[in-house]
Amino acid sequence: MTTKYPQDAENSLPTNNITSTIDSGDTPSITQTSQIHSNRLIRWLFLFLGTLFFVLGLIGVVLPVLPTTPFVLLAAACWAKGSDKFHHWLVNHRIFGKMVTDWQQKRAIPRYGKYLAWTMMTASCVMLFYRLQGDWAWLAWVTAAVCLATAIWMARLPDA
């Protein structure tokens, strides 16, 4: 099949043909093709962003207003394109590894994680409606709409 644009013929993201085995303890090993970007500057950017997201995720462990899971998953995605070493470390991490592999393999979130997220989003929206009145009420409504859309999306995901 020929296409009008050459980049449509194959994946437009340059990848190296390196395979690595990901082993996360009690989950079966999977082999995947490396997604490391070929441009050195872009690799450094992904490495920096992955580190930034991971640090934000670690802060989220102790700070209740900052979520941990999305930042750890963003770090995994960035490190998958920036560094095999850091990505492999995160996938095999004792605490975060199962979460990352569940997301990468099945796009799944643990049921308790869903319940916790729904509870926190509901509590946050209730607090916003209580605290923001008058000219700022629109912000509470926008936040509630985003939280509702996120909750519906999350409910459709399989349980890990």
Secondary structure as the mmCIF struct_conf table of DSSP 4:
data_model
#
loop_
_struct_conf.conf_type_id
_struct_conf.id
_struct_conf.beg_label_comp_id
_struct_conf.beg_label_asym_id
_struct_conf.beg_label_seq_id
_struct_conf.end_label_comp_id
_struct_conf.end_label_asym_id
_struct_conf.end_label_seq_id
BEND BEND1 LYS A 4 TYR A 5
HELX_RH_3T_P HELX_RH_3T_P1 PRO A 6 ASP A 8
TURN_TY1_P TURN_TY1_P1 ALA A 9 ALA A 9
BEND BEND2 GLU A 10 GLU A 10
BEND BEND3 SER A 12 LEU A 13
STRN STRN1 THR A 19 ILE A 22
TURN_TY1_P TURN_TY1_P2 GLY A 25 ASP A 26
BEND BEND4 THR A 27 THR A 27
HELX_LH_PP_P HELX_LH_PP_P1 PRO A 28 SER A 29
STRN STRN2 ILE A 30 THR A 33
BEND BEND5 SER A 38 SER A 38
HELX_RH_AL_P HELX_RH_AL_P1 ARG A 40 VAL A 62
TURN_TY1_P TURN_TY1_P3 PRO A 64 VAL A 65
BEND BEND6 LEU A 66 LEU A 66
BEND BEND7 THR A 68 THR A 68
HELX_RH_AL_P HELX_RH_AL_P2 THR A 69 GLY A 82
HELX_RH_AL_P HELX_RH_AL_P3 ASP A 84 VAL A 91
TURN_TY1_P TURN_TY1_P4 ASN A 92 ASN A 92
TURN_TY1_P TURN_TY1_P5 ARG A 94 PHE A 96
HELX_RH_AL_P HELX_RH_AL_P4 GLY A 97 LYS A 106
STRN STRN3 ILE A 109 ILE A 109
HELX_RH_AL_P HELX_RH_AL_P5 ARG A 111 ARG A 131
HELX_RH_3T_P HELX_RH_3T_P2 GLY A 134 TRP A 136
HELX_RH_AL_P HELX_RH_AL_P6 ALA A 137 ARG A 156
BEND BEND8 LEU A 157 LEU A 157
HELX_LH_PP_P HELX_LH_PP_P2 PRO A 158 PRO A 158
STRN STRN4 ASP A 159 ASP A 159
#
